[in-house]
Amino acid sequence: MSSKTQILDPIFTTLDNIVMGPCLICVIHLDNILNGIKLTQFKLTTSRADSFCYLRNGSIFKIRNISFAVNSDNLMLIGQKSVQQESFFGHPYIDSAHLGIFIISLAEDLTSISATEILQKGVAFPYKDKLVVFPLIHTSK
């Protein structure tokens, strides 16, 4: 089990082919906008279906944009971190947090993180006024 995320291939696009998503101008190169990254066992993109991931610090992140950091080859994810995480269920057998299943709320503000912080891919479904996020088991390390 590797302690560091291995990024195999950035999925490049051009500004002509995308509608510009949110970005932090001081963090990214606008000419290096990506619409996805391919990791060892999965890919992440800015599309709703592929935009959720679990981070090494235990939080959940929704990707809104991907680019390289200014003056660096460090791949950055721009998006929203979870601000509240609670168990989706606790009965009858096991707390859902032990399975990585959470009800979350996302921060309104955008933040940037290094792509090396990615631990696992997740999928989110609307639930009341929040989201329920499930880890995709085949993407765990």
Sequence and secondary structure as in RCSB ss.txt:
>XXXX:A:sequence
MSSKTQILDPIFTTLDNIVMGPCLICVIHLDNILNGIKLTQFKLTTSRADSFCYLRNGSIFKIRNISFAVNSDNL
MLIGQKSVQQESFFGHPYIDSAHLGIFIISLAEDLTSISATEILQKGVAFPYKDKLVVFPLIHTSK
>XXXX:A:secstr
  SS  EEEEEE  GGGS      TTTB GGG EEEEEESS EEESSGGG EEEETTS EEEEEEEEEBTTS  E
EEEEEEEEEEEES   SSS GGGGT EEEEE SS EEEEGGGEEEEEEEEEETTEEEEEE GGG  
